[in-house]
Amino acid sequence: AVGEALTYIPVELLTQNKLPPRFVADQRSSLPEPLQTLLNTLSPLLLFKARPLQLAVYHILH
């Protein structure tokens, strides 16, 4: 239920997040810093063993 609720977050809140910067060494990106940080924060969760978490992250990124 929480994962489904997260999919209704306005795009502005996701793209203008206050997450601490999280970058991969030698990573070059043309994305704005908040969006790159969001991707770098959420993408590893797609490999997490808990299926509900994987689905929630997928829906947020989709």
mmCIF file of the N, C-alpha and C atoms, coordinates in Angstrom:
data_MODEL
# 
_entry.id   MODEL 
# 
loop_
_atom_site.group_PDB 
_atom_site.id 
_atom_site.type_symbol 
_atom_site.label_atom_id 
_atom_site.label_alt_id 
_atom_site.label_comp_id 
_atom_site.label_asym_id 
_atom_site.label_entity_id 
_atom_site.label_seq_id 
_atom_site.pdbx_PDB_ins_code 
_atom_site.Cartn_x 
_atom_site.Cartn_y 
_atom_site.Cartn_z 
_atom_site.occupancy 
_atom_site.B_iso_or_equiv 
_atom_site.pdbx_formal_charge 
_atom_site.auth_seq_id 
_atom_site.auth_comp_id 
_atom_site.auth_asym_id 
_atom_site.auth_atom_id 
_atom_site.pdbx_PDB_model_num 
ATOM 1   N N  . ALA A 1 1  ? 0.826  -1.197 0.000   1.00 0.00 ? 1  ALA A N  1 
ATOM 2   C CA . ALA A 1 1  ? 0.000  0.000  0.000   1.00 0.00 ? 1  ALA A CA 1 
ATOM 3   C C  . ALA A 1 1  ? 0.864  1.251  0.000   1.00 0.00 ? 1  ALA A C  1 
ATOM 4   N N  . VAL A 1 2  ? 1.945  1.242  0.791   1.00 0.00 ? 2  VAL A N  1 
ATOM 5   C CA . VAL A 1 2  ? 2.827  2.412  0.828   1.00 0.00 ? 2  VAL A CA 1 
ATOM 6   C C  . VAL A 1 2  ? 3.500  2.592  -0.524  1.00 0.00 ? 2  VAL A C  1 
ATOM 7   N N  . GLY A 1 3  ? 3.937  1.492  -1.115  1.00 0.00 ? 3  GLY A N  1 
ATOM 8   C CA . GLY A 1 3  ? 4.570  1.570  -2.428  1.00 0.00 ? 3  GLY A CA 1 
ATOM 9   C C  . GLY A 1 3  ? 3.646  2.143  -3.471  1.00 0.00 ? 3  GLY A C  1 
ATOM 10  N N  . GLU A 1 4  ? 2.392  1.749  -3.433  1.00 0.00 ? 4  GLU A N  1 
ATOM 11  C CA . GLU A 1 4  ? 1.422  2.281  -4.386  1.00 0.00 ? 4  GLU A CA 1 
ATOM 12  C C  . GLU A 1 4  ? 1.176  3.759  -4.133  1.00 0.00 ? 4  GLU A C  1 
ATOM 13  N N  . ALA A 1 5  ? 1.128  4.160  -2.888  1.00 0.00 ? 5  ALA A N  1 
ATOM 14  C CA . ALA A 1 5  ? 0.927  5.574  -2.553  1.00 0.00 ? 5  ALA A CA 1 
ATOM 15  C C  . ALA A 1 5  ? 2.087  6.425  -3.056  1.00 0.00 ? 5  ALA A C  1 
ATOM 16  N N  . LEU A 1 6  ? 3.297  5.877  -2.994  1.00 0.00 ? 6  LEU A N  1 
ATOM 17  C CA . LEU A 1 6  ? 4.469  6.619  -3.456  1.00 0.00 ? 6  LEU A CA 1 
ATOM 18  C C  . LEU A 1 6  ? 4.410  6.947  -4.938  1.00 0.00 ? 6  LEU A C  1 
ATOM 19  N N  . THR A 1 7  ? 3.674  6.159  -5.699  1.00 0.00 ? 7  THR A N  1 
ATOM 20  C CA . THR A 1 7  ? 3.600  6.414  -7.135  1.00 0.00 ? 7  THR A CA 1 
ATOM 21  C C  . THR A 1 7  ? 2.809  7.672  -7.453  1.00 0.00 ? 7  THR A C  1 
ATOM 22  N N  . TYR A 1 8  ? 2.116  8.226  -6.476  1.00 0.00 ? 8  TYR A N  1 
ATOM 23  C CA . TYR A 1 8  ? 1.327  9.440  -6.694  1.00 0.00 ? 8  TYR A CA 1 
ATOM 24  C C  . TYR A 1 8  ? 2.069  10.709 -6.286  1.00 0.00 ? 8  TYR A C  1 
ATOM 25  N N  . ILE A 1 9  ? 3.359  10.594 -5.962  1.00 0.00 ? 9  ILE A N  1 
ATOM 26  C CA . ILE A 1 9  ? 4.157  11.772 -5.615  1.00 0.00 ? 9  ILE A CA 1 
ATOM 27  C C  . ILE A 1 9  ? 4.262  12.655 -6.852  1.00 0.00 ? 9  ILE A C  1 
ATOM 28  N N  . PRO A 1 10 ? 4.008  13.947 -6.713  1.00 0.00 ? 10 PRO A N  1 
ATOM 29  C CA . PRO A 1 10 ? 4.162  14.838 -7.872  1.00 0.00 ? 10 PRO A CA 1 
ATOM 30  C C  . PRO A 1 10 ? 5.599  14.796 -8.409  1.00 0.00 ? 10 PRO A C  1 
ATOM 31  N N  . VAL A 1 11 ? 5.725  14.845 -9.714  1.00 0.00 ? 11 VAL A N  1 
ATOM 32  C CA . VAL A 1 11 ? 7.034  14.777 -10.361 1.00 0.00 ? 11 VAL A CA 1 
ATOM 33  C C  . VAL A 1 11 ? 7.966  15.869 -9.837  1.00 0.00 ? 11 VAL A C  1 
ATOM 34  N N  . GLU A 1 12 ? 7.417  17.044 -9.529  1.00 0.00 ? 12 GLU A N  1 
ATOM 35  C CA . GLU A 1 12 ? 8.242  18.152 -9.038  1.00 0.00 ? 12 GLU A CA 1 
ATOM 36  C C  . GLU A 1 12 ? 8.942  17.788 -7.725  1.00 0.00 ? 12 GLU A C  1 
ATOM 37  N N  . LEU A 1 13 ? 8.245  17.063 -6.854  1.00 0.00 ? 13 LEU A N  1 
ATOM 38  C CA . LEU A 1 13 ? 8.861  16.654 -5.589  1.00 0.00 ? 13 LEU A CA 1 
ATOM 39  C C  . LEU A 1 13 ? 9.997  15.664 -5.813  1.00 0.00 ? 13 LEU A C  1 
ATOM 40  N N  . LEU A 1 14 ? 9.857  14.832 -6.816  1.00 0.00 ? 14 LEU A N  1 
ATOM 41  C CA . LEU A 1 14 ? 10.919 13.873 -7.112  1.00 0.00 ? 14 LEU A CA 1 
ATOM 42  C C  . LEU A 1 14 ? 12.115 14.549 -7.762  1.00 0.00 ? 14 LEU A C  1 
ATOM 43  N N  . THR A 1 15 ? 11.861 15.436 -8.712  1.00 0.00 ? 15 THR A N  1 
ATOM 44  C CA . THR A 1 15 ? 12.962 16.049 -9.455  1.00 0.00 ? 15 THR A CA 1 
ATOM 45  C C  . THR A 1 15 ? 13.632 17.184 -8.697  1.00 0.00 ? 15 THR A C  1 
ATOM 46  N N  . GLN A 1 16 ? 12.968 17.743 -7.707  1.00 0.00 ? 16 GLN A N  1 
ATOM 47  C CA . GLN A 1 16 ? 13.559 18.828 -6.916  1.00 0.00 ? 16 GLN A CA 1 
ATOM 48  C C  . GLN A 1 16 ? 13.765 18.351 -5.479  1.00 0.00 ? 16 GLN A C  1 
ATOM 49  N N  . ASN A 1 17 ? 14.288 17.156 -5.352  1.00 0.00 ? 17 ASN A N  1 
ATOM 50  C CA . ASN A 1 17 ? 14.452 16.537 -4.036  1.00 0.00 ? 17 ASN A CA 1 
ATOM 51  C C  . ASN A 1 17 ? 15.602 17.164 -3.258  1.00 0.00 ? 17 ASN A C  1 
ATOM 52  N N  . LYS A 1 18 ? 15.634 16.893 -1.973  1.00 0.00 ? 18 LYS A N  1 
ATOM 53  C CA . LYS A 1 18 ? 16.684 17.388 -1.073  1.00 0.00 ? 18 LYS A CA 1 
ATOM 54  C C  . LYS A 1 18 ? 17.595 16.247 -0.614  1.00 0.00 ? 18 LYS A C  1 
ATOM 55  N N  . LEU A 1 19 ? 17.663 15.194 -1.413  1.00 0.00 ? 19 LEU A N  1 
ATOM 56  C CA . LEU A 1 19 ? 18.528 14.067 -1.071  1.00 0.00 ? 19 LEU A CA 1 
ATOM 57  C C  . LEU A 1 19 ? 19.987 14.513 -1.106  1.00 0.00 ? 19 LEU A C  1 
ATOM 58  N N  . PRO A 1 20 ? 20.812 13.960 -0.226  1.00 0.00 ? 20 PRO A N  1 
ATOM 59  C CA . PRO A 1 20 ? 22.239 14.286 -0.307  1.00 0.00 ? 20 PRO A CA 1 
ATOM 60  C C  . PRO A 1 20 ? 22.800 13.730 -1.619  1.00 0.00 ? 20 PRO A C  1 
ATOM 61  N N  . PRO A 1 21 ? 23.700 14.467 -2.263  1.00 0.00 ? 21 PRO A N  1 
ATOM 62  C CA . PRO A 1 21 ? 24.250 13.999 -3.542  1.00 0.00 ? 21 PRO A CA 1 
ATOM 63  C C  . PRO A 1 21 ? 24.838 12.597 -3.426  1.00 0.00 ? 21 PRO A C  1 
ATOM 64  N N  . ARG A 1 22 ? 24.548 11.795 -4.408  1.00 0.00 ? 22 ARG A N  1 
ATOM 65  C CA . ARG A 1 22 ? 25.065 10.423 -4.440  1.00 0.00 ? 22 ARG A CA 1 
ATOM 66  C C  . ARG A 1 22 ? 25.475 10.132 -5.875  1.00 0.00 ? 22 ARG A C  1 
ATOM 67  N N  . PHE A 1 23 ? 26.769 10.062 -6.081  1.00 0.00 ? 23 PHE A N  1 
ATOM 68  C CA . PHE A 1 23 ? 27.281 9.859  -7.428  1.00 0.00 ? 23 PHE A CA 1 
ATOM 69  C C  . PHE A 1 23 ? 28.139 8.605  -7.490  1.00 0.00 ? 23 PHE A C  1 
ATOM 70  N N  . VAL A 1 24 ? 28.291 8.090  -8.686  1.00 0.00 ? 24 VAL A N  1 
ATOM 71  C CA . VAL A 1 24 ? 29.158 6.950  -8.943  1.00 0.00 ? 24 VAL A CA 1 
ATOM 72  C C  . VAL A 1 24 ? 30.480 7.518  -9.450  1.00 0.00 ? 24 VAL A C  1 
ATOM 73  N N  . ALA A 1 25 ? 31.600 6.967  -8.996  1.00 0.00 ? 25 ALA A N  1 
ATOM 74  C CA . ALA A 1 25 ? 32.914 7.468  -9.404  1.00 0.00 ? 25 ALA A CA 1 
ATOM 75  C C  . ALA A 1 25 ? 33.037 7.486  -10.929 1.00 0.00 ? 25 ALA A C  1 
ATOM 76  N N  . ASP A 1 26 ? 33.580 8.558  -11.435 1.00 0.00 ? 26 ASP A N  1 
ATOM 77  C CA . ASP A 1 26 ? 33.800 8.753  -12.878 1.00 0.00 ? 26 ASP A CA 1 
ATOM 78  C C  . ASP A 1 26 ? 32.506 8.748  -13.689 1.00 0.00 ? 26 ASP A C  1 
ATOM 79  N N  . GLN A 1 27 ? 31.406 9.027  -13.049 1.00 0.00 ? 27 GLN A N  1 
ATOM 80  C CA . GLN A 1 27 ? 30.126 9.060  -13.750 1.00 0.00 ? 27 GLN A CA 1 
ATOM 81  C C  . GLN A 1 27 ? 29.947 10.420 -14.414 1.00 0.00 ? 27 GLN A C  1 
ATOM 82  N N  . ARG A 1 28 ? 29.629 10.394 -15.680 1.00 0.00 ? 28 ARG A N  1 
ATOM 83  C CA . ARG A 1 28 ? 29.346 11.626 -16.411 1.00 0.00 ? 28 ARG A CA 1 
ATOM 84  C C  . ARG A 1 28 ? 27.885 11.580 -16.815 1.00 0.00 ? 28 ARG A C  1 
ATOM 85  N N  . SER A 1 29 ? 27.215 12.673 -16.579 1.00 0.00 ? 29 SER A N  1 
ATOM 86  C CA . SER A 1 29 ? 25.784 12.706 -16.861 1.00 0.00 ? 29 SER A CA 1 
ATOM 87  C C  . SER A 1 29 ? 25.373 14.110 -17.254 1.00 0.00 ? 29 SER A C  1 
ATOM 88  N N  . SER A 1 30 ? 24.434 14.182 -18.163 1.00 0.00 ? 30 SER A N  1 
ATOM 89  C CA . SER A 1 30 ? 23.883 15.480 -18.544 1.00 0.00 ? 30 SER A CA 1 
ATOM 90  C C  . SER A 1 30 ? 22.602 15.777 -17.763 1.00 0.00 ? 30 SER A C  1 
ATOM 91  N N  . LEU A 1 31 ? 22.247 14.876 -16.843 1.00 0.00 ? 31 LEU A N  1 
ATOM 92  C CA . LEU A 1 31 ? 21.055 15.079 -16.022 1.00 0.00 ? 31 LEU A CA 1 
ATOM 93  C C  . LEU A 1 31 ? 21.338 16.098 -14.925 1.00 0.00 ? 31 LEU A C  1 
ATOM 94  N N  . PRO A 1 32 ? 20.310 16.837 -14.500 1.00 0.00 ? 32 PRO A N  1 
ATOM 95  C CA . PRO A 1 32 ? 20.493 17.730 -13.353 1.00 0.00 ? 32 PRO A CA 1 
ATOM 96  C C  . PRO A 1 32 ? 20.873 16.913 -12.111 1.00 0.00 ? 32 PRO A C  1 
ATOM 97  N N  . GLU A 1 33 ? 21.631 17.523 -11.208 1.00 0.00 ? 33 GLU A N  1 
ATOM 98  C CA . GLU A 1 33 ? 22.132 16.828 -10.016 1.00 0.00 ? 33 GLU A CA 1 
ATOM 99  C C  . GLU A 1 33 ? 21.030 16.155 -9.195  1.00 0.00 ? 33 GLU A C  1 
ATOM 100 N N  . PRO A 1 34 ? 19.899 16.839 -8.907  1.00 0.00 ? 34 PRO A N  1 
ATOM 101 C CA . PRO A 1 34 ? 18.857 16.155 -8.109  1.00 0.00 ? 34 PRO A CA 1 
ATOM 102 C C  . PRO A 1 34 ? 18.292 14.911 -8.796  1.00 0.00 ? 34 PRO A C  1 
ATOM 103 N N  . LEU A 1 35 ? 18.138 14.967 -10.117 1.00 0.00 ? 35 LEU A N  1 
ATOM 104 C CA . LEU A 1 35 ? 17.598 13.815 -10.837 1.00 0.00 ? 35 LEU A CA 1 
ATOM 105 C C  . LEU A 1 35 ? 18.610 12.669 -10.871 1.00 0.00 ? 35 LEU A C  1 
ATOM 106 N N  . GLN A 1 36 ? 19.881 12.990 -11.089 1.00 0.00 ? 36 GLN A N  1 
ATOM 107 C CA . GLN A 1 36 ? 20.914 11.953 -11.085 1.00 0.00 ? 36 GLN A CA 1 
ATOM 108 C C  . GLN A 1 36 ? 21.023 11.307 -9.708  1.00 0.00 ? 36 GLN A C  1 
ATOM 109 N N  . THR A 1 37 ? 20.939 12.116 -8.658  1.00 0.00 ? 37 THR A N  1 
ATOM 110 C CA . THR A 1 37 ? 20.988 11.588 -7.296  1.00 0.00 ? 37 THR A CA 1 
ATOM 111 C C  . THR A 1 37 ? 19.793 10.673 -7.034  1.00 0.00 ? 37 THR A C  1 
ATOM 112 N N  . LEU A 1 38 ? 18.619 11.068 -7.500  1.00 0.00 ? 38 LEU A N  1 
ATOM 113 C CA . LEU A 1 38 ? 17.426 10.233 -7.333  1.00 0.00 ? 38 LEU A CA 1 
ATOM 114 C C  . LEU A 1 38 ? 17.622 8.880  -8.016  1.00 0.00 ? 38 LEU A C  1 
ATOM 115 N N  . LEU A 1 39 ? 18.109 8.897  -9.241  1.00 0.00 ? 39 LEU A N  1 
ATOM 116 C CA . LEU A 1 39 ? 18.352 7.642  -9.957  1.00 0.00 ? 39 LEU A CA 1 
ATOM 117 C C  . LEU A 1 39 ? 19.404 6.788  -9.253  1.00 0.00 ? 39 LEU A C  1 
ATOM 118 N N  . ASN A 1 40 ? 20.472 7.415  -8.787  1.00 0.00 ? 40 ASN A N  1 
ATOM 119 C CA . ASN A 1 40 ? 21.535 6.669  -8.109  1.00 0.00 ? 40 ASN A CA 1 
ATOM 120 C C  . ASN A 1 40 ? 21.084 6.134  -6.753  1.00 0.00 ? 40 ASN A C  1 
ATOM 121 N N  . THR A 1 41 ? 20.092 6.766  -6.156  1.00 0.00 ? 41 THR A N  1 
ATOM 122 C CA . THR A 1 41 ? 19.566 6.308  -4.869  1.00 0.00 ? 41 THR A CA 1 
ATOM 123 C C  . THR A 1 41 ? 18.573 5.164  -5.055  1.00 0.00 ? 41 THR A C  1 
ATOM 124 N N  . LEU A 1 42 ? 17.688 5.302  -6.038  1.00 0.00 ? 42 LEU A N  1 
ATOM 125 C CA . LEU A 1 42 ? 16.623 4.315  -6.214  1.00 0.00 ? 42 LEU A CA 1 
ATOM 126 C C  . LEU A 1 42 ? 17.024 3.099  -7.047  1.00 0.00 ? 42 LEU A C  1 
ATOM 127 N N  . SER A 1 43 ? 17.876 3.279  -8.033  1.00 0.00 ? 43 SER A N  1 
ATOM 128 C CA . SER A 1 43 ? 18.223 2.172  -8.936  1.00 0.00 ? 43 SER A CA 1 
ATOM 129 C C  . SER A 1 43 ? 18.743 0.930  -8.219  1.00 0.00 ? 43 SER A C  1 
ATOM 130 N N  . PRO A 1 44 ? 19.640 1.042  -7.231  1.00 0.00 ? 44 PRO A N  1 
ATOM 131 C CA . PRO A 1 44 ? 20.104 -0.179 -6.541  1.00 0.00 ? 44 PRO A CA 1 
ATOM 132 C C  . PRO A 1 44 ? 18.975 -0.935 -5.838  1.00 0.00 ? 44 PRO A C  1 
ATOM 133 N N  . LEU A 1 45 ? 17.906 -0.236 -5.488  1.00 0.00 ? 45 LEU A N  1 
ATOM 134 C CA . LEU A 1 45 ? 16.796 -0.902 -4.803  1.00 0.00 ? 45 LEU A CA 1 
ATOM 135 C C  . LEU A 1 45 ? 16.040 -1.854 -5.728  1.00 0.00 ? 45 LEU A C  1 
ATOM 136 N N  . LEU A 1 46 ? 16.222 -1.702 -7.049  1.00 0.00 ? 46 LEU A N  1 
ATOM 137 C CA . LEU A 1 46 ? 15.590 -2.623 -7.988  1.00 0.00 ? 46 LEU A CA 1 
ATOM 138 C C  . LEU A 1 46 ? 16.153 -4.039 -7.851  1.00 0.00 ? 46 LEU A C  1 
ATOM 139 N N  . LEU A 1 47 ? 17.350 -4.158 -7.291  1.00 0.00 ? 47 LEU A N  1 
ATOM 140 C CA . LEU A 1 47 ? 17.984 -5.466 -7.103  1.00 0.00 ? 47 LEU A CA 1 
ATOM 141 C C  . LEU A 1 47 ? 17.727 -6.050 -5.720  1.00 0.00 ? 47 LEU A C  1 
ATOM 142 N N  . PHE A 1 48 ? 17.016 -5.323 -4.880  1.00 0.00 ? 48 PHE A N  1 
ATOM 143 C CA . PHE A 1 48 ? 16.718 -5.776 -3.523  1.00 0.00 ? 48 PHE A CA 1 
ATOM 144 C C  . PHE A 1 48 ? 15.833 -7.016 -3.588  1.00 0.00 ? 48 PHE A C  1 
ATOM 145 N N  . LYS A 1 49 ? 15.966 -7.910 -2.636  1.00 0.00 ? 49 LYS A N  1 
ATOM 146 C CA . LYS A 1 49 ? 15.228 -9.180 -2.673  1.00 0.00 ? 49 LYS A CA 1 
ATOM 147 C C  . LYS A 1 49 ? 13.736 -9.035 -2.397  1.00 0.00 ? 49 LYS A C  1 
ATOM 148 N N  . ALA A 1 50 ? 13.327 -7.968 -1.742  1.00 0.00 ? 50 ALA A N  1 
ATOM 149 C CA . ALA A 1 50 ? 11.907 -7.787 -1.410  1.00 0.00 ? 50 ALA A CA 1 
ATOM 150 C C  . ALA A 1 50 ? 11.146 -7.305 -2.651  1.00 0.00 ? 50 ALA A C  1 
ATOM 151 N N  . ARG A 1 51 ? 10.313 -8.157 -3.170  1.00 0.00 ? 51 ARG A N  1 
ATOM 152 C CA . ARG A 1 51 ? 9.553  -7.851 -4.395  1.00 0.00 ? 51 ARG A CA 1 
ATOM 153 C C  . ARG A 1 51 ? 8.693  -6.596 -4.259  1.00 0.00 ? 51 ARG A C  1 
ATOM 154 N N  . PRO A 1 52 ? 7.999  -6.366 -3.146  1.00 0.00 ? 52 PRO A N  1 
ATOM 155 C CA . PRO A 1 52 ? 7.197  -5.141 -3.032  1.00 0.00 ? 52 PRO A CA 1 
ATOM 156 C C  . PRO A 1 52 ? 8.049  -3.873 -3.166  1.00 0.00 ? 52 PRO A C  1 
ATOM 157 N N  . LEU A 1 53 ? 9.258  -3.899 -2.628  1.00 0.00 ? 53 LEU A N  1 
ATOM 158 C CA . LEU A 1 53 ? 10.147 -2.745 -2.759  1.00 0.00 ? 53 LEU A CA 1 
ATOM 159 C C  . LEU A 1 53 ? 10.573 -2.561 -4.209  1.00 0.00 ? 53 LEU A C  1 
ATOM 160 N N  . GLN A 1 54 ? 10.902 -3.639 -4.882  1.00 0.00 ? 54 GLN A N  1 
ATOM 161 C CA . GLN A 1 54 ? 11.267 -3.562 -6.296  1.00 0.00 ? 54 GLN A CA 1 
ATOM 162 C C  . GLN A 1 54 ? 10.145 -2.928 -7.108  1.00 0.00 ? 54 GLN A C  1 
ATOM 163 N N  . LEU A 1 55 ? 8.933  -3.370 -6.867  1.00 0.00 ? 55 LEU A N  1 
ATOM 164 C CA . LEU A 1 55 ? 7.789  -2.847 -7.614  1.00 0.00 ? 55 LEU A CA 1 
ATOM 165 C C  . LEU A 1 55 ? 7.534  -1.376 -7.311  1.00 0.00 ? 55 LEU A C  1 
ATOM 166 N N  . ALA A 1 56 ? 7.671  -0.985 -6.059  1.00 0.00 ? 56 ALA A N  1 
ATOM 167 C CA . ALA A 1 56 ? 7.469  0.420  -5.690  1.00 0.00 ? 56 ALA A CA 1 
ATOM 168 C C  . ALA A 1 56 ? 8.491  1.306  -6.388  1.00 0.00 ? 56 ALA A C  1 
ATOM 169 N N  . VAL A 1 57 ? 9.755  0.895  -6.368  1.00 0.00 ? 57 VAL A N  1 
ATOM 170 C CA . VAL A 1 57 ? 10.804 1.681  -7.028  1.00 0.00 ? 57 VAL A CA 1 
ATOM 171 C C  . VAL A 1 57 ? 10.563 1.728  -8.530  1.00 0.00 ? 57 VAL A C  1 
ATOM 172 N N  . TYR A 1 58 ? 10.193 0.601  -9.116  1.00 0.00 ? 58 TYR A N  1 
ATOM 173 C CA . TYR A 1 58 ? 9.899  0.571  -10.550 1.00 0.00 ? 58 TYR A CA 1 
ATOM 174 C C  . TYR A 1 58 ? 8.804  1.577  -10.902 1.00 0.00 ? 58 TYR A C  1 
ATOM 175 N N  . HIS A 1 59 ? 7.732  1.579  -10.137 1.00 0.00 ? 59 HIS A N  1 
ATOM 176 C CA . HIS A 1 59 ? 6.622  2.485  -10.433 1.00 0.00 ? 59 HIS A CA 1 
ATOM 177 C C  . HIS A 1 59 ? 7.014  3.944  -10.235 1.00 0.00 ? 59 HIS A C  1 
ATOM 178 N N  . ILE A 1 60 ? 7.856  4.229  -9.260  1.00 0.00 ? 60 ILE A N  1 
ATOM 179 C CA . ILE A 1 60 ? 8.319  5.606  -9.060  1.00 0.00 ? 60 ILE A CA 1 
ATOM 180 C C  . ILE A 1 60 ? 9.152  6.048  -10.259 1.00 0.00 ? 60 ILE A C  1 
ATOM 181 N N  . LEU A 1 61 ? 10.054 5.188  -10.718 1.00 0.00 ? 61 LEU A N  1 
ATOM 182 C CA . LEU A 1 61 ? 10.926 5.547  -11.836 1.00 0.00 ? 61 LEU A CA 1 
ATOM 183 C C  . LEU A 1 61 ? 10.201 5.528  -13.173 1.00 0.00 ? 61 LEU A C  1 
ATOM 184 N N  . HIS A 1 62 ? 9.158  4.752  -13.255 1.00 0.00 ? 62 HIS A N  1 
ATOM 185 C CA . HIS A 1 62 ? 8.413  4.646  -14.513 1.00 0.00 ? 62 HIS A CA 1 
ATOM 186 C C  . HIS A 1 62 ? 7.658  5.927  -14.736 1.00 0.00 ? 62 HIS A C  1 
# 
